Amino acid sequence: MPYPSRRDALKQSAVGFGSIALAGMLTGKESIGAEDPLAPRHPHFPPKAKRMIFLFMKGGPSHMDTFENKPLLERDHGKPFPYPKPKIQFAPTGNLLKSPWKFQPHGQCGHKVSELFPHTAKQVDDICFLHGLHGTNAAHGGALLKLHTGSDTFVRPSLGAWVNYGLGTENSSLPGFVTICPTLAHGGVNNWSSAFLPAAFQGTPIGNASIPAKNAKVSYMQNDRISPGLQALQLNSLRRANGHFLETIGSDLVLEGRIASFELAFRMQNEMPQVEDLSGESQATRALYGLNDSVTENFGRQCLLARRFLERGVRFVQVSHSDGFVQWDQHGDLIKGHTKNAREVDLPIAGLLHDLKQRGLLEDTLVWWGGEFGRTPTAQGAADGRDHNPDGFTMWLAGGGVKGGFSHGATDEYGFFAKEGRVHIHDLHATILHLLGLNHERLTFRHAGRDFRLTDVHGQVVDQIIA
């Protein structure tokens, strides 16, 4: 999807470009135009979703303890797994381990959900469960990169960057891709980078996983020493100098990305503080997201911020439930760890879905929940832990054109391998892009002599889940 470079725009607009941009900045008007790489672009076909949010559960939640009920696992608890285990395993595991939690049917669809998620269970009629997910990497680092970028072996653009590249932004005063409290472990910035795509498409981190969400803010949003008018004049002078340099040397994506970041930072000074200020939210809304409870407040704040970003035109928002390392990674202490984790996210997730729906946003907002892999149905450690399992796990989608109250695929009767309706990570990426109106085979970028795409040479859209 070609778009004009800043060098071409500067050549075409000459001296008038700077004065026009300066006038736009001084009047406070948005000026998304052909010179802006984040200018809105038409999708390939009418989209089901206009924006999306990824609720990332770092570490790998156990599917047979959350959203995929396995009665035979309870029946055969303590027995050996009756089939060959994967050839490549992260660590040895023993016999079958039943779920410590009960499952009950919920909603009109009757989907069974673990008692770990009582609030999310009330939203099942708006959720599409994918039970046949599978990946290719049993290690956190590789699995995170595969999930976020489609590759576990090379540095590639992240999903959010591809979406930003394909669709642009609806608000020139905010980043098109925001990641709230992202983890710095297991791939770190590569999980939200633009890699070889222009820098304007990379994610903008708000804090990180080691910082409480209430302290996660964009720094230096206010300049008490220099007025906005003087800042605009300085920025215009800098733009002219950089423009002349670009005309001399030719295209330079690094410099062009830096120019875009300066311009966006200037515009963000008015918009970003408004998004981060939750004081105008009602007590009912704060309670809906769990901000009045110390257990749910941190993740609830992230979810509420995500809704506020989406309302203002941000295209892709990610929130991460992570302690900075391996939040859902219960190799031992499964009951203690999963109970704590689910308690922290269940109410905020349900609150987000409810809030988006009542505001009329869920219909064209795609919500994605999941981790980098699942867990084994066999025990690890002192019979109270589960190992990494990329061979079969569950994710879910809601809103944005998917079938609500619907389940697609399944793992085997114990939960080890994706068996029915198998969906690889590449297929999931292709489907997400499709729901956003983008053909994953056409969304390409020329780099190092060939066209690259998020799904590389793979990926099939899962048509069965599309409403």
N, C-alpha and C positions, 0 to 999 in steps of 0.2 A: 504494500500500500504506500506508494510514493507520496511525499509531501515536500513543499519547497524548503530548502535549507535557509538558515539565517543569512548566509553569504549571498544567495540569490535574491532574497528579499531586500537586503541592504543595497545591492547593485541596482535593483529595479526601482527602489524608492528614493535612493540618493539622499540628498540633504533633507528633503521633506519628511522622511521617515522619523527622524529624531524629534522634530517639532510636533508632528502629529501625536507621537507616543507621549511626549511630555505634556501636551495639552490634555490628553486622555487621563494621565496620572493626576494632574493638578485638579481636574474636575471630579476625580473619584470614579469615573465611569470605567466599566470593564472594556477592554480592547482586545478581545480574542479575534485575531485575523489570520490571514494567510501566512504571516511571518511567525506565528506562534505554533510550535510543534504540538501543543496541547489543544489546539483548536478543535471543536467538535467535528467529528467525521461521521458520515453515514455508515451504518452497518451494511453487511452484505445482503441482508434480507430483513424483513420486519422482526424485531426481537420480541421475545417473551418477557425478558427482564431488561431494565435500563441500568441497573446498578447491582452490586452484590456485597455481601459481608461474609467473611470466613471466620468461624468460631473454632480456633485451633486449640486442640487439647494435646499439649506436648507430652510425649512419653509413651503414648499408645494405650488408650482405654481398652479394657477387656470387653469384647462384644458379647460374650456369653454371660456377662455379669451386668449388662446394661440394657441392650435393645434387641438381642436375639436369644430367645428362650430355647434351651436344649434339655428337654425332659430325660433323654437317654443318658445324659451326663450325670444327672442326679441318680438315676437307676443304677448305673455302672460305676459309681464313685469308688475309687480305690483299686479298680481293675486296670490291667495294662491296656494301653491304646491298641485296638485290634488290627490296625493297619500299619504299614511302614511309615515311619516319620520322615520328614523332609531330609534330603541328603545333606543340605547345609542348614545347620542350626546355630543359633547364637550361643546357646549353652545346653547341656544335657538336662532333660526333664524325666520325671518318673511316671507314676500312674495317673489315671484320670482324676480330676479334682472338680467336684460339683460346685455350683455357685452357692455362696452363703446367703444369697438374697432370693426372695420369692418374686415371681412374675404374676401379673394380673392383666387381664384385657382392659383396654381403655377406649373411649370414644365410640362413635358409630362403626368405625372400621374394625374395632375389636383387637387392635394390635397389642400384643403383650409387652409390657415394659417392666423392668426391674423396679423394686421398691426404692432403689437408689435415686430414681428420678420421678418423684411424685408430681412435681409441678410441670415438668416437660411432658409427662404422660397425658396431661389434660389438653395438650396441643396436637395430639397424634393425628387428628383428622386434617391437619394442615401440613403434615410431614410425609415425605416420601423416603422410605428406608431402602438403602442399598446394602444387602447382606452378602453379596458375592464379590466384594472388593478383594483384589490381590495386587501385590507389588513385587519387587525384585530384590529388595535389600533388607537384611535382618539387623542392620546396625542403625542407630539413631541418625548419625550424620548423613549417611547415604540415603536413608529413607526420607529424611526431611528435605534434602535437596531434590529427590525424585518427586516428592509431593508438591513442592513449591515451584520447581523449574522444569520438571520432566526429564531431568538427567541426574544420575548419581555419580557420574564420572567426569563431567566437564562443567565449567562455569557457564551457565546459560541464563537468559532472562527469566525472571519469575513470572508466574501467572498474572499477578497484578500489573506488572510492567507491560506484558503483552496486551492485556485488556486496555490499559491506558494508551498504548500505541495504536490499537485498533479503533478506539472510539473517541479518544480525547476526553476533555473535561467539560462539565456543564457550568463550572464556576472558575473563572480565571484568577480569582483571588485566593484560591485554596489549591493544595496539591490534588492531583487526580487520583493518587494512590497513597493511602495513609495506613501505617501499621502501628497499633497502639500496644505499648509494653511488649515489644517482640523479644524473643530469646536471643541472646548473643552466643549461645552454644550451638554445636552441631551444624556448622555451616554459616551461622551468624548472618552477617549482612548479605551474603550471597542468596539467602532465602527471600530477600525483597529487592535485590539489585536489578538493574536494567542490563547488566553485562555489556554485550556489544550493541544493544539498542542505544539510541541517544539518551544522555543522562537525564533529560527532562522526564522520562517515563519511569524512573526508579521510585521506590516507595520512600515516603517521608516518615521516619520513626518518631513517635511521640513517647519519650521515655524509653525504658527497657524493662525486662522482666525482673531486674533486681531493685527496681524503684517502685514504691507504692503508686497506684494509679492517681491518687490525689496530688502527687508531686510531679506527675508526668506532664510537662508542658513544654511548648516550644520556647526556647530561650531567646532573649534579646528582642522581644516583640515590640518594645517601646523604646524610643530614643528621646530622652528628655533634653538633650543638648542641641539637637538639630531639628528644625521644623520640617514638616513633610514637604513643603515647597522647596527648601534648600536640598533636601535629600533627592527630590526629583531632578533638580538641576544637576546635581553631582552624578546621578545615574545616567542622565542624558549625555553628559560629557564623556563618561566612561563608555557608553554605548558607541558614541561616535569614534572614539579612539580604537575600540575593539573592532568596529566595522571597517575602519581603514586598514587595520592589521589583517583582517580576514581577506579583504580584497587583494592584499599583497601576497599572502601565503596560500590562499585557497581555503577549502573547507577544513575545519578543525572541530571535531565533535566535542572534544574536551572543553575548548574555549566557548563554543556555542552553548554547551550545557551550563557553563559557569555564568554566562550572560543570562540565560533563562532563570537560573537560581537567584541571581540578584534582582531581576525584575519581579519574580514571584514573591521573594521576601519582602519587597517594598509593598506590594499589594496586600500581603498577608497581615500587615500591621493593624488594619482595621477589622478584618474578618476573623482571624484566628482567635483573638481574645473573646469574641462573642460566642464562638463555639465552645471554648473551654470553660466558660462561666456558666455553672449549673444553677446559679442562685434563682433564676426565673422559673425553674421547674417546680411544679406543685408537690406538696407533700405526698399526694396520692401516687404521682409518678415516681417519686423517690422510693416510696415503699414498694411499688411494683417491681423495681429493679433491685431491691434489697439494699438500698443505700443506708437504711436505718439499722442494719444488722452488721456487726463487725466481721462476721464470717463471710457474708456475701457482698459487702461494700466494695471491695477492690475490683472483683470481676464485674459487678453490677455497674460500677462507674465506667468501666471500659465499654460495656454494652450501650449505656446511655450516651456516651460520647460518640460511639459509632452511629447511633441513630441520628444524632445531631449533625454529624458530618454528611450522612446520606441525604438528609433533608436539604442541605445546602449545595448539593450537586457533586459531591465527591463520588467518583465512579466505583472505587474498590476500597473497602476497609477491612482490615484484619485485626482481630483481637486475639490475644494468646493467653491461655491459662497455663502459666509456667512459673516455677520458682527460680528460673534462670538456668535450670539444668534438665531434670527428668521428672516432672510433676506426676505423671500417671504411670510411671515405670515401676510397678510393684512386683519385683522379683521375689520379694518376701513381704510380710505384713499386708497382704491383699485387703483384708477386711478394714484395717485401720486406714490404709492409704486411699482406697477407692471411696470409702465412706467420707473421709475428709474432702477429697477432691469433688465428689458429686455434690456434697453439701454447699461448697463454694460457688458452683456454677449453675445448679439446677434452677433455682428461683430467677436469677438474672436472665437465663436463656428463655425461660417461659415468659418472663416479663417483656423481653425484647420482641418475641413473636407476637404476643398480644398487643403490644403498643404499635408495632408496624401495621398490624391488621386494622386496629381501630382508627388509625390515621390514614388508611387507604394506601399505604406504601407496600404492603406485603405482596400485593398482586403483581407488581413489576419490580420487586426487589428479590433477588435470589439469596437465600441464606444457606450456608454450607457448614456442617458440623463434622468434625472428625480429627483423628490423630494420624501419625505417620504409619502405624500398623496396628494390629490387634494383639491378642495374647494367646498363649497355648491353652488348650483344655487340659493339659497334663501339668502336674505340679512341679514346681521348682523349689529348692530349698527345703525348709522344714514343713512341707505340705501346706504352706500358706503363701504361695506365690505363683506367678505365671511368667513364662519367658516371652520374648519377642515373637511375634507371628505375622510375617508378611504374606503368608499363603492363604489367609482367609480372614476377613474382618468386616465390620459394619461402618458405614457413614450414612448421613442423611442430608437431604435437601428440603427446603421449604420455600413456598411462594414462587415468584418468578417463572411460572409456566410449567411447574412439575405437578404431577398428580398427588393431591393430598390424600392421606389415609391409605396409602398404597405401599406395598412391599415388593421389592424386586430382588430375585435371586436368593441364594441360601448357601451356607456352608454345609459340610457333611453333618451327620447326625450328632456329632460331638463338638464340631466347631473348629476343626483344624484346617480344612482345605475349602476354598471356594469351589462349589460344586455346580450349582444351578445359577443361570443368569450371571455368569462370570463377567466382572467389570474390572479391567486393568486401570491403573492410574492414568495411562494415556487415553483410555476411553472416557474416563471421568472428565479429563481436561477438554477433550473434544466436545463432550456434551455440555459442559459449562459454557464454552465459547459459543456453541450453537444456540443456547438459550439467550445469550446476549446478542444474537444476530450475526455472529461471525463464523464463517466457514474455516475450520482449523487448517484445511489444506490450502486455503488462499491467504491466510494471515501469515505472510512471510516477510523476511528481511534479508537482504543480500549482505553477506559477510564472508570474508576469506574465500571468495570465489564460488560460493554456492548460496542458495536460498535456504534459510533456516526457518523452522516453525516450532511452536511449543511442543507439539506431539512428534517431532522429528519425522520418521516415515511410518508412524503407527497411528492408532486411534480410530475407534468407530463410535459414532453417536449412538447413545442408548435411547432409541426412539420409544421404547416401551414405557418410559417414565414421563414422557412429555404429554401434557394435557392437551 
